[in-house]
Amino acid sequence: SDPFTWGEDGSIVELPSSVLYTEEHFEEIHRVLGDGGVFNFQAETFHIPADVKGICHWRSRILNVGFESSRYGSLYISSYPLGQIGFLLSKKKG
């Protein structure tokens, strides 16, 4: 689900899934949702500082394309390495 990984040499490698994290993708989601529609987006864990930066960045992008609100939620899942995963629940005006 991450937009990148690390290569064997330590370099950052962008994954095909990175398109899901772009402002253009959020614009298209906003466009196709009806008034008052809801968009739920996986938003990583708050246990890793780099993930928190990503969460804040994605939330800003979501709000920039016109969503009325975007709130972080948290789920506790024992199968995840840190036992927690987050999401951004965003609402379109209407």
Secondary structure by P-SEA (a helix, b strand, c coil): ccccccccccbbbbccccccccaaaaaaaaaacccbbbbbbbccccccaaaaaaaaaaaaaaaaacccbbbbbbbbbccccccbbbbbbbbccc
